[in-house]
Amino acid sequence: MGLSFWQIAIVVLLVVLLFGRGKLSSLMGDLAKGIKSFKSGMAEDDQVASASSEKLDGDDAKPVQDSATKDEGAKS
């Protein structure tokens, strides 16, 4: 059971009546800015991750202590 044309038209009409055309267009502009910001942030994270994996080639990587080992060392 899908949405018919009339149901979609009524929903669009109600949204336009509630928010107005000016408010709706500014809302869509803000949404587009948010999506662009999210995409650039994801691309930046990928670049940082690839740079850090190239930097750590295994020889100069420090071993990571287990949290249980840290707790035992703190108690002593």
N, CA, C and O atoms as a Maestro MAE file, in Angstrom:
{
 s_m_m2io_version
 :::
 2.0.0
}

f_m_ct {
 s_m_title
 :::
 protein
 m_atom[304] {
  # First column is atom index #
  i_m_mmod_type
  r_m_x_coord
  r_m_y_coord
  r_m_z_coord
  i_m_residue_number
  s_m_chain_name
  s_m_pdb_residue_name
  s_m_pdb_atom_name
  i_m_atomic_number
  :::
  1 25 0.840 -1.153 0.000 1 A "MET " " N  " 7
  2 3 0.000 0.000 0.000 1 A "MET " " CA " 6
  3 2 0.902 1.237 0.000 1 A "MET " " C  " 6
  4 15 1.445 1.614 1.039 1 A "MET " " O  " 8
  5 25 1.055 1.855 -1.145 2 A "GLY " " N  " 7
  6 3 1.927 3.009 -1.280 2 A "GLY " " CA " 6
  7 2 1.178 4.320 -1.122 2 A "GLY " " C  " 6
  8 15 -0.045 4.356 -0.984 2 A "GLY " " O  " 8
  9 25 1.937 5.372 -1.146 3 A "LEU " " N  " 7
  10 3 1.353 6.703 -1.061 3 A "LEU " " CA " 6
  11 2 0.845 7.136 -2.423 3 A "LEU " " C  " 6
  12 15 1.522 6.957 -3.435 3 A "LEU " " O  " 8
  13 25 -0.328 7.695 -2.440 4 A "SER " " N  " 7
  14 3 -0.874 8.180 -3.709 4 A "SER " " CA " 6
  15 2 -0.453 9.632 -3.925 4 A "SER " " C  " 6
  16 15 0.095 10.271 -3.027 4 A "SER " " O  " 8
  17 25 -0.711 10.133 -5.102 5 A "PHE " " N  " 7
  18 3 -0.374 11.512 -5.448 5 A "PHE " " CA " 6
  19 2 -1.075 12.493 -4.523 5 A "PHE " " C  " 6
  20 15 -0.479 13.485 -4.101 5 A "PHE " " O  " 8
  21 25 -2.325 12.228 -4.207 6 A "TRP " " N  " 7
  22 3 -3.110 13.152 -3.386 6 A "TRP " " CA " 6
  23 2 -2.591 13.211 -1.951 6 A "TRP " " C  " 6
  24 15 -2.593 14.276 -1.334 6 A "TRP " " O  " 8
  25 25 -2.159 12.098 -1.429 7 A "GLN " " N  " 7
  26 3 -1.606 12.093 -0.079 7 A "GLN " " CA " 6
  27 2 -0.316 12.909 -0.006 7 A "GLN " " C  " 6
  28 15 -0.112 13.677 0.933 7 A "GLN " " O  " 8
  29 25 0.545 12.737 -0.997 8 A "ILE " " N  " 7
  30 3 1.792 13.496 -1.048 8 A "ILE " " CA " 6
  31 2 1.503 14.980 -1.236 8 A "ILE " " C  " 6
  32 15 2.153 15.817 -0.609 8 A "ILE " " O  " 8
  33 25 0.539 15.321 -2.089 9 A "ALA " " N  " 7
  34 3 0.189 16.716 -2.331 9 A "ALA " " CA " 6
  35 2 -0.346 17.374 -1.061 9 A "ALA " " C  " 6
  36 15 -0.018 18.528 -0.781 9 A "ALA " " O  " 8
  37 25 -1.155 16.666 -0.299 10 A "ILE " " N  " 7
  38 3 -1.696 17.212 0.943 10 A "ILE " " CA " 6
  39 2 -0.589 17.445 1.963 10 A "ILE " " C  " 6
  40 15 -0.585 18.471 2.644 10 A "ILE " " O  " 8
  41 25 0.335 16.524 2.075 11 A "VAL " " N  " 7
  42 3 1.446 16.680 3.010 11 A "VAL " " CA " 6
  43 2 2.309 17.882 2.606 11 A "VAL " " C  " 6
  44 15 2.688 18.679 3.464 11 A "VAL " " O  " 8
  45 25 2.619 18.019 1.328 12 A "VAL " " N  " 7
  46 3 3.421 19.153 0.850 12 A "VAL " " CA " 6
  47 2 2.690 20.463 1.115 12 A "VAL " " C  " 6
  48 15 3.307 21.433 1.555 12 A "VAL " " O  " 8
  49 25 1.404 20.505 0.859 13 A "LEU " " N  " 7
  50 3 0.607 21.710 1.100 13 A "LEU " " CA " 6
  51 2 0.610 22.082 2.583 13 A "LEU " " C  " 6
  52 15 0.746 23.259 2.916 13 A "LEU " " O  " 8
  53 25 0.464 21.115 3.466 14 A "LEU " " N  " 7
  54 3 0.487 21.382 4.908 14 A "LEU " " CA " 6
  55 2 1.852 21.907 5.357 14 A "LEU " " C  " 6
  56 15 1.926 22.824 6.176 14 A "LEU " " O  " 8
  57 25 2.925 21.331 4.827 15 A "VAL " " N  " 7
  58 3 4.271 21.787 5.185 15 A "VAL " " CA " 6
  59 2 4.474 23.229 4.746 15 A "VAL " " C  " 6
  60 15 5.003 24.037 5.509 15 A "VAL " " O  " 8
  61 25 4.059 23.566 3.520 16 A "VAL " " N  " 7
  62 3 4.203 24.933 3.023 16 A "VAL " " CA " 6
  63 2 3.360 25.894 3.852 16 A "VAL " " C  " 6
  64 15 3.805 27.001 4.154 16 A "VAL " " O  " 8
  65 25 2.151 25.487 4.224 17 A "LEU " " N  " 7
  66 3 1.290 26.350 5.031 17 A "LEU " " CA " 6
  67 2 1.856 26.565 6.437 17 A "LEU " " C  " 6
  68 15 1.772 27.670 6.974 17 A "LEU " " O  " 8
  69 25 2.424 25.532 7.029 18 A "LEU " " N  " 7
  70 3 2.958 25.648 8.384 18 A "LEU " " CA " 6
  71 2 4.246 26.466 8.442 18 A "LEU " " C  " 6
  72 15 4.406 27.313 9.320 18 A "LEU " " O  " 8
  73 25 5.153 26.217 7.518 19 A "PHE " " N  " 7
  74 3 6.460 26.850 7.577 19 A "PHE " " CA " 6
  75 2 6.587 28.083 6.693 19 A "PHE " " C  " 6
  76 15 7.408 28.955 6.977 19 A "PHE " " O  " 8
  77 25 5.812 28.176 5.652 20 A "GLY " " N  " 7
  78 3 5.948 29.284 4.715 20 A "GLY " " CA " 6
  79 2 7.090 29.034 3.743 20 A "GLY " " C  " 6
  80 15 7.996 28.247 4.020 20 A "GLY " " O  " 8
  81 25 7.038 29.711 2.602 21 A "ARG " " N  " 7
  82 3 8.056 29.465 1.575 21 A "ARG " " CA " 6
  83 2 9.424 29.963 1.994 21 A "ARG " " C  " 6
  84 15 10.422 29.297 1.716 21 A "ARG " " O  " 8
  85 25 9.510 31.120 2.661 22 A "GLY " " N  " 7
  86 3 10.802 31.667 3.069 22 A "GLY " " CA " 6
  87 2 11.498 30.805 4.095 22 A "GLY " " C  " 6
  88 15 12.693 30.530 3.989 22 A "GLY " " O  " 8
  89 25 10.744 30.383 5.088 23 A "LYS " " N  " 7
  90 3 11.298 29.546 6.151 23 A "LYS " " CA " 6
  91 2 11.724 28.186 5.597 23 A "LYS " " C  " 6
  92 15 12.750 27.637 5.999 23 A "LYS " " O  " 8
  93 25 10.937 27.654 4.682 24 A "LEU " " N  " 7
  94 3 11.234 26.351 4.099 24 A "LEU " " CA " 6
  95 2 12.518 26.407 3.262 24 A "LEU " " C  " 6
  96 15 13.337 25.489 3.328 24 A "LEU " " O  " 8
  97 25 12.700 27.478 2.475 25 A "SER " " N  " 7
  98 3 13.903 27.579 1.647 25 A "SER " " CA " 6
  99 2 15.145 27.773 2.510 25 A "SER " " C  " 6
  100 15 16.198 27.220 2.193 25 A "SER " " O  " 8
  101 25 15.047 28.546 3.595 26 A "SER " " N  " 7
  102 3 16.208 28.708 4.478 26 A "SER " " CA " 6
  103 2 16.522 27.408 5.207 26 A "SER " " C  " 6
  104 15 17.686 27.098 5.462 26 A "SER " " O  " 8
  105 25 15.488 26.655 5.539 27 A "LEU " " N  " 7
  106 3 15.688 25.363 6.186 27 A "LEU " " CA " 6
  107 2 16.415 24.394 5.250 27 A "LEU " " C  " 6
  108 15 17.309 23.666 5.682 27 A "LEU " " O  " 8
  109 25 16.036 24.386 3.985 28 A "MET " " N  " 7
  110 3 16.707 23.522 3.007 28 A "MET " " CA " 6
  111 2 18.152 23.965 2.775 28 A "MET " " C  " 6
  112 15 19.034 23.128 2.580 28 A "MET " " O  " 8
  113 25 18.396 25.279 2.796 29 A "GLY " " N  " 7
  114 3 19.764 25.779 2.661 29 A "GLY " " CA " 6
  115 2 20.632 25.346 3.827 29 A "GLY " " C  " 6
  116 15 21.782 24.951 3.636 29 A "GLY " " O  " 8
  117 25 20.091 25.418 5.034 30 A "ASP " " N  " 7
  118 3 20.824 24.970 6.215 30 A "ASP " " CA " 6
  119 2 21.095 23.471 6.161 30 A "ASP " " C  " 6
  120 15 22.161 23.013 6.571 30 A "ASP " " O  " 8
  121 25 20.137 22.717 5.659 31 A "LEU " " N  " 7
  122 3 20.317 21.275 5.516 31 A "LEU " " CA " 6
  123 2 21.444 20.961 4.532 31 A "LEU " " C  " 6
  124 15 22.261 20.073 4.778 31 A "LEU " " O  " 8
  125 25 21.484 21.688 3.426 32 A "ALA " " N  " 7
  126 3 22.539 21.476 2.432 32 A "ALA " " CA " 6
  127 2 23.912 21.830 3.006 32 A "ALA " " C  " 6
  128 15 24.889 21.132 2.733 32 A "ALA " " O  " 8
  129 25 24.002 22.903 3.799 33 A "LYS " " N  " 7
  130 3 25.270 23.265 4.427 33 A "LYS " " CA " 6
  131 2 25.710 22.184 5.406 33 A "LYS " " C  " 6
  132 15 26.897 21.872 5.497 33 A "LYS " " O  " 8
  133 25 24.768 21.619 6.129 34 A "GLY " " N  " 7
  134 3 25.094 20.555 7.067 34 A "GLY " " CA " 6
  135 2 25.612 19.309 6.369 34 A "GLY " " C  " 6
  136 15 26.547 18.666 6.845 34 A "GLY " " O  " 8
  137 25 25.005 18.970 5.244 35 A "ILE " " N  " 7
  138 3 25.455 17.800 4.485 35 A "ILE " " CA " 6
  139 2 26.855 18.026 3.934 35 A "ILE " " C  " 6
  140 15 27.692 17.125 3.983 35 A "ILE " " O  " 8
  141 25 27.119 19.225 3.407 36 A "LYS " " N  " 7
  142 3 28.458 19.536 2.885 36 A "LYS " " CA " 6
  143 2 29.495 19.486 3.989 36 A "LYS " " C  " 6
  144 15 30.595 18.973 3.786 36 A "LYS " " O  " 8
  145 25 29.154 20.014 5.157 37 A "SER " " N  " 7
  146 3 30.070 19.992 6.291 37 A "SER " " CA " 6
  147 2 30.351 18.562 6.740 37 A "SER " " C  " 6
  148 15 31.490 18.219 7.060 37 A "SER " " O  " 8
  149 25 29.326 17.739 6.763 38 A "PHE " " N  " 7
  150 3 29.494 16.341 7.144 38 A "PHE " " CA " 6
  151 2 30.409 15.611 6.165 38 A "PHE " " C  " 6
  152 15 31.287 14.853 6.578 38 A "PHE " " O  " 8
  153 25 30.202 15.839 4.868 39 A "LYS " " N  " 7
  154 3 31.037 15.181 3.862 39 A "LYS " " CA " 6
  155 2 32.482 15.621 3.959 39 A "LYS " " C  " 6
  156 15 33.387 14.796 3.832 39 A "LYS " " O  " 8
  157 25 32.721 16.918 4.184 40 A "SER " " N  " 7
  158 3 34.099 17.387 4.301 40 A "SER " " CA " 6
  159 2 34.744 16.843 5.567 40 A "SER " " C  " 6
  160 15 35.939 16.545 5.569 40 A "SER " " O  " 8
  161 25 33.979 16.710 6.637 41 A "GLY " " N  " 7
  162 3 34.505 16.117 7.864 41 A "GLY " " CA " 6
  163 2 34.871 14.656 7.682 41 A "GLY " " C  " 6
  164 15 35.889 14.194 8.198 41 A "GLY " " O  " 8
  165 25 34.044 13.932 6.952 42 A "MET " " N  " 7
  166 3 34.352 12.521 6.691 42 A "MET " " CA " 6
  167 2 35.594 12.389 5.827 42 A "MET " " C  " 6
  168 15 36.411 11.497 6.057 42 A "MET " " O  " 8
  169 25 35.752 13.260 4.836 43 A "ALA " " N  " 7
  170 3 36.936 13.222 3.977 43 A "ALA " " CA " 6
  171 2 38.181 13.564 4.793 43 A "ALA " " C  " 6
  172 15 39.243 12.980 4.577 43 A "ALA " " O  " 8
  173 25 38.055 14.502 5.724 44 A "GLU " " N  " 7
  174 3 39.183 14.877 6.575 44 A "GLU " " CA " 6
  175 2 39.575 13.719 7.479 44 A "GLU " " C  " 6
  176 15 40.764 13.478 7.687 44 A "GLU " " O  " 8
  177 25 38.603 13.003 8.017 45 A "ASP " " N  " 7
  178 3 38.892 11.846 8.862 45 A "ASP " " CA " 6
  179 2 39.607 10.754 8.073 45 A "ASP " " C  " 6
  180 15 40.514 10.106 8.596 45 A "ASP " " O  " 8
  181 25 39.208 10.545 6.822 46 A "ASP " " N  " 7
  182 3 39.864 9.547 5.983 46 A "ASP " " CA " 6
  183 2 41.317 9.926 5.722 46 A "ASP " " C  " 6
  184 15 42.198 9.066 5.724 46 A "ASP " " O  " 8
  185 25 41.564 11.218 5.496 47 A "GLN " " N  " 7
  186 3 42.928 11.674 5.245 47 A "GLN " " CA " 6
  187 2 43.790 11.503 6.490 47 A "GLN " " C  " 6
  188 15 44.942 11.083 6.383 47 A "GLN " " O  " 8
  189 25 43.262 11.816 7.659 48 A "VAL " " N  " 7
  190 3 44.003 11.673 8.908 48 A "VAL " " CA " 6
  191 2 44.291 10.201 9.175 48 A "VAL " " C  " 6
  192 15 45.396 9.853 9.592 48 A "VAL " " O  " 8
  193 25 43.321 9.344 8.942 49 A "ALA " " N  " 7
  194 3 43.501 7.913 9.179 49 A "ALA " " CA " 6
  195 2 44.551 7.331 8.238 49 A "ALA " " C  " 6
  196 15 45.382 6.530 8.666 49 A "ALA " " O  " 8
  197 25 44.528 7.716 6.981 50 A "SER " " N  " 7
  198 3 45.510 7.183 6.034 50 A "SER " " CA " 6
  199 2 46.902 7.720 6.338 50 A "SER " " C  " 6
  200 15 47.887 7.002 6.164 50 A "SER " " O  " 8
  201 25 47.001 8.965 6.789 51 A "ALA " " N  " 7
  202 3 48.305 9.538 7.132 51 A "ALA " " CA " 6
  203 2 48.876 8.858 8.370 51 A "ALA " " C  " 6
  204 15 50.079 8.600 8.427 51 A "ALA " " O  " 8
  205 25 48.044 8.564 9.357 52 A "SER " " N  " 7
  206 3 48.541 7.918 10.566 52 A "SER " " CA " 6
  207 2 48.929 6.470 10.305 52 A "SER " " C  " 6
  208 15 49.871 5.971 10.920 52 A "SER " " O  " 8
  209 25 48.229 5.785 9.411 53 A "SER " " N  " 7
  210 3 48.594 4.403 9.111 53 A "SER " " CA " 6
  211 2 49.886 4.342 8.310 53 A "SER " " C  " 6
  212 15 50.633 3.371 8.435 53 A "SER " " O  " 8
  213 25 50.169 5.341 7.497 54 A "GLU " " N  " 7
  214 3 51.437 5.390 6.776 54 A "GLU " " CA " 6
  215 2 52.579 5.720 7.725 54 A "GLU " " C  " 6
  216 15 53.702 5.250 7.539 54 A "GLU " " O  " 8
  217 25 52.291 6.532 8.746 55 A "LYS " " N  " 7
  218 3 53.309 6.954 9.700 55 A "LYS " " CA " 6
  219 2 53.746 5.786 10.576 55 A "LYS " " C  " 6
  220 15 54.930 5.648 10.884 55 A "LYS " " O  " 8
  221 25 52.805 4.952 10.975 56 A "LEU " " N  " 7
  222 3 53.119 3.811 11.824 56 A "LEU " " CA " 6
  223 2 53.372 2.580 10.950 56 A "LEU " " C  " 6
  224 15 52.436 1.928 10.487 56 A "LEU " " O  " 8
  225 25 54.638 2.282 10.738 57 A "ASP " " N  " 7
  226 3 54.939 1.121 9.905 57 A "ASP " " CA " 6
  227 2 55.327 -0.099 10.725 57 A "ASP " " C  " 6
  228 15 55.683 -1.129 10.154 57 A "ASP " " O  " 8
  229 25 55.267 -0.009 12.052 58 A "GLY " " N  " 7
  230 3 55.508 -1.173 12.897 58 A "GLY " " CA " 6
  231 2 56.767 -1.067 13.717 58 A "GLY " " C  " 6
  232 15 56.774 -1.553 14.848 58 A "GLY " " O  " 8
  233 25 57.850 -0.457 13.222 59 A "ASP " " N  " 7
  234 3 59.104 -0.394 13.948 59 A "ASP " " CA " 6
  235 2 59.058 0.618 15.085 59 A "ASP " " C  " 6
  236 15 59.561 0.341 16.174 59 A "ASP " " O  " 8
  237 25 58.475 1.763 14.858 60 A "ASP " " N  " 7
  238 3 58.471 2.808 15.861 60 A "ASP " " CA " 6
  239 2 57.162 2.871 16.637 60 A "ASP " " C  " 6
  240 15 56.932 3.823 17.383 60 A "ASP " " O  " 8
  241 25 56.309 1.878 16.473 61 A "ALA " " N  " 7
  242 3 55.030 1.858 17.189 61 A "ALA " " CA " 6
  243 2 55.261 1.368 18.611 61 A "ALA " " C  " 6
  244 15 55.960 0.379 18.827 61 A "ALA " " O  " 8
  245 25 54.670 2.065 19.584 62 A "LYS " " N  " 7
  246 3 54.815 1.682 20.979 62 A "LYS " " CA " 6
  247 2 53.751 0.637 21.323 62 A "LYS " " C  " 6
  248 15 52.618 0.742 20.853 62 A "LYS " " O  " 8
  249 25 54.092 -0.360 22.130 63 A "PRO " " N  " 7
  250 3 53.077 -1.345 22.518 63 A "PRO " " CA " 6
  251 2 52.055 -0.700 23.446 63 A "PRO " " C  " 6
  252 15 52.387 0.156 24.267 63 A "PRO " " O  " 8
  253 25 50.826 -1.124 23.299 64 A "VAL " " N  " 7
  254 3 49.736 -0.594 24.098 64 A "VAL " " CA " 6
  255 2 49.516 -1.526 25.285 64 A "VAL " " C  " 6
  256 15 49.387 -2.738 25.118 64 A "VAL " " O  " 8
  257 25 49.476 -0.942 26.500 65 A "GLN " " N  " 7
  258 3 49.268 -1.754 27.689 65 A "GLN " " CA " 6
  259 2 47.787 -2.042 27.869 65 A "GLN " " C  " 6
  260 15 46.931 -1.222 27.540 65 A "GLN " " O  " 8
  261 25 47.516 -3.184 28.379 66 A "ASP " " N  " 7
  262 3 46.150 -3.563 28.691 66 A "ASP " " CA " 6
  263 2 45.704 -2.802 29.935 66 A "ASP " " C  " 6
  264 15 46.527 -2.501 30.800 66 A "ASP " " O  " 8
  265 25 44.432 -2.492 30.037 67 A "SER " " N  " 7
  266 3 43.935 -1.728 31.195 67 A "SER " " CA " 6
  267 2 44.099 -2.506 32.488 67 A "SER " " C  " 6
  268 15 44.307 -1.892 33.535 67 A "SER " " O  " 8
  269 25 44.015 -3.836 32.461 68 A "ALA " " N  " 7
  270 3 44.216 -4.648 33.660 68 A "ALA " " CA " 6
  271 2 45.663 -4.526 34.129 68 A "ALA " " C  " 6
  272 15 45.918 -4.476 35.333 68 A "ALA " " O  " 8
  273 25 46.606 -4.477 33.204 69 A "THR " " N  " 7
  274 3 48.029 -4.334 33.544 69 A "THR " " CA " 6
  275 2 48.270 -2.983 34.181 69 A "THR " " C  " 6
  276 15 49.044 -2.880 35.132 69 A "THR " " O  " 8
  277 25 47.619 -1.936 33.675 70 A "LYS " " N  " 7
  278 3 47.767 -0.603 34.254 70 A "LYS " " CA " 6
  279 2 47.234 -0.568 35.672 70 A "LYS " " C  " 6
  280 15 47.836 0.069 36.537 70 A "LYS " " O  " 8
  281 25 46.114 -1.240 35.936 71 A "ASP " " N  " 7
  282 3 45.511 -1.253 37.264 71 A "ASP " " CA " 6
  283 2 46.419 -1.979 38.258 71 A "ASP " " C  " 6
  284 15 46.553 -1.539 39.400 71 A "ASP " " O  " 8
  285 25 47.038 -3.075 37.844 72 A "GLU " " N  " 7
  286 3 47.921 -3.825 38.722 72 A "GLU " " CA " 6
  287 2 49.159 -3.014 39.056 72 A "GLU " " C  " 6
  288 15 49.647 -3.052 40.185 72 A "GLU " " O  " 8
  289 25 49.668 -2.278 38.073 73 A "GLY " " N  " 7
  290 3 50.831 -1.423 38.308 73 A "GLY " " CA " 6
  291 2 50.519 -0.270 39.234 73 A "GLY " " C  " 6
  292 15 51.383 0.162 39.997 73 A "GLY " " O  " 8
  293 25 49.305 0.235 39.182 74 A "ALA " " N  " 7
  294 3 48.902 1.346 40.030 74 A "ALA " " CA " 6
  295 2 48.725 0.896 41.475 74 A "ALA " " C  " 6
  296 15 48.977 1.673 42.395 74 A "ALA " " O  " 8
  297 25 48.293 -0.351 41.692 75 A "LYS " " N  " 7
  298 3 48.064 -0.864 43.036 75 A "LYS " " CA " 6
  299 2 49.380 -1.132 43.766 75 A "LYS " " C  " 6
  300 15 49.427 -1.044 44.993 75 A "LYS " " O  " 8
  301 25 50.434 -1.453 43.045 76 A "SER " " N  " 7
  302 3 51.725 -1.801 43.668 76 A "SER " " CA " 6
  303 2 52.403 -0.635 44.301 76 A "SER " " C  " 6
  304 15 53.490 -0.780 44.859 76 A "SER " " O  " 8
  :::
 }
 m_bond[303] {
  # First column is bond index #
  i_m_from
  i_m_to
  i_m_order
  :::
  1 1 2 1
  2 2 3 1
  3 3 4 2
  4 3 5 1
  5 5 6 1
  6 6 7 1
  7 7 8 2
  8 7 9 1
  9 9 10 1
  10 10 11 1
  11 11 12 2
  12 11 13 1
  13 13 14 1
  14 14 15 1
  15 15 16 2
  16 15 17 1
  17 17 18 1
  18 18 19 1
  19 19 20 2
  20 19 21 1
  21 21 22 1
  22 22 23 1
  23 23 24 2
  24 23 25 1
  25 25 26 1
  26 26 27 1
  27 27 28 2
  28 27 29 1
  29 29 30 1
  30 30 31 1
  31 31 32 2
  32 31 33 1
  33 33 34 1
  34 34 35 1
  35 35 36 2
  36 35 37 1
  37 37 38 1
  38 38 39 1
  39 39 40 2
  40 39 41 1
  41 41 42 1
  42 42 43 1
  43 43 44 2
  44 43 45 1
  45 45 46 1
  46 46 47 1
  47 47 48 2
  48 47 49 1
  49 49 50 1
  50 50 51 1
  51 51 52 2
  52 51 53 1
  53 53 54 1
  54 54 55 1
  55 55 56 2
  56 55 57 1
  57 57 58 1
  58 58 59 1
  59 59 60 2
  60 59 61 1
  61 61 62 1
  62 62 63 1
  63 63 64 2
  64 63 65 1
  65 65 66 1
  66 66 67 1
  67 67 68 2
  68 67 69 1
  69 69 70 1
  70 70 71 1
  71 71 72 2
  72 71 73 1
  73 73 74 1
  74 74 75 1
  75 75 76 2
  76 75 77 1
  77 77 78 1
  78 78 79 1
  79 79 80 2
  80 79 81 1
  81 81 82 1
  82 82 83 1
  83 83 84 2
  84 83 85 1
  85 85 86 1
  86 86 87 1
  87 87 88 2
  88 87 89 1
  89 89 90 1
  90 90 91 1
  91 91 92 2
  92 91 93 1
  93 93 94 1
  94 94 95 1
  95 95 96 2
  96 95 97 1
  97 97 98 1
  98 98 99 1
  99 99 100 2
  100 99 101 1
  101 101 102 1
  102 102 103 1
  103 103 104 2
  104 103 105 1
  105 105 106 1
  106 106 107 1
  107 107 108 2
  108 107 109 1
  109 109 110 1
  110 110 111 1
  111 111 112 2
  112 111 113 1
  113 113 114 1
  114 114 115 1
  115 115 116 2
  116 115 117 1
  117 117 118 1
  118 118 119 1
  119 119 120 2
  120 119 121 1
  121 121 122 1
  122 122 123 1
  123 123 124 2
  124 123 125 1
  125 125 126 1
  126 126 127 1
  127 127 128 2
  128 127 129 1
  129 129 130 1
  130 130 131 1
  131 131 132 2
  132 131 133 1
  133 133 134 1
  134 134 135 1
  135 135 136 2
  136 135 137 1
  137 137 138 1
  138 138 139 1
  139 139 140 2
  140 139 141 1
  141 141 142 1
  142 142 143 1
  143 143 144 2
  144 143 145 1
  145 145 146 1
  146 146 147 1
  147 147 148 2
  148 147 149 1
  149 149 150 1
  150 150 151 1
  151 151 152 2
  152 151 153 1
  153 153 154 1
  154 154 155 1
  155 155 156 2
  156 155 157 1
  157 157 158 1
  158 158 159 1
  159 159 160 2
  160 159 161 1
  161 161 162 1
  162 162 163 1
  163 163 164 2
  164 163 165 1
  165 165 166 1
  166 166 167 1
  167 167 168 2
  168 167 169 1
  169 169 170 1
  170 170 171 1
  171 171 172 2
  172 171 173 1
  173 173 174 1
  174 174 175 1
  175 175 176 2
  176 175 177 1
  177 177 178 1
  178 178 179 1
  179 179 180 2
  180 179 181 1
  181 181 182 1
  182 182 183 1
  183 183 184 2
  184 183 185 1
  185 185 186 1
  186 186 187 1
  187 187 188 2
  188 187 189 1
  189 189 190 1
  190 190 191 1
  191 191 192 2
  192 191 193 1
  193 193 194 1
  194 194 195 1
  195 195 196 2
  196 195 197 1
  197 197 198 1
  198 198 199 1
  199 199 200 2
  200 199 201 1
  201 201 202 1
  202 202 203 1
  203 203 204 2
  204 203 205 1
  205 205 206 1
  206 206 207 1
  207 207 208 2
  208 207 209 1
  209 209 210 1
  210 210 211 1
  211 211 212 2
  212 211 213 1
  213 213 214 1
  214 214 215 1
  215 215 216 2
  216 215 217 1
  217 217 218 1
  218 218 219 1
  219 219 220 2
  220 219 221 1
  221 221 222 1
  222 222 223 1
  223 223 224 2
  224 223 225 1
  225 225 226 1
  226 226 227 1
  227 227 228 2
  228 227 229 1
  229 229 230 1
  230 230 231 1
  231 231 232 2
  232 231 233 1
  233 233 234 1
  234 234 235 1
  235 235 236 2
  236 235 237 1
  237 237 238 1
  238 238 239 1
  239 239 240 2
  240 239 241 1
  241 241 242 1
  242 242 243 1
  243 243 244 2
  244 243 245 1
  245 245 246 1
  246 246 247 1
  247 247 248 2
  248 247 249 1
  249 249 250 1
  250 250 251 1
  251 251 252 2
  252 251 253 1
  253 253 254 1
  254 254 255 1
  255 255 256 2
  256 255 257 1
  257 257 258 1
  258 258 259 1
  259 259 260 2
  260 259 261 1
  261 261 262 1
  262 262 263 1
  263 263 264 2
  264 263 265 1
  265 265 266 1
  266 266 267 1
  267 267 268 2
  268 267 269 1
  269 269 270 1
  270 270 271 1
  271 271 272 2
  272 271 273 1
  273 273 274 1
  274 274 275 1
  275 275 276 2
  276 275 277 1
  277 277 278 1
  278 278 279 1
  279 279 280 2
  280 279 281 1
  281 281 282 1
  282 282 283 1
  283 283 284 2
  284 283 285 1
  285 285 286 1
  286 286 287 1
  287 287 288 2
  288 287 289 1
  289 289 290 1
  290 290 291 1
  291 291 292 2
  292 291 293 1
  293 293 294 1
  294 294 295 1
  295 295 296 2
  296 295 297 1
  297 297 298 1
  298 298 299 1
  299 299 300 2
  300 299 301 1
  301 301 302 1
  302 302 303 1
  303 303 304 2
  :::
 }
}
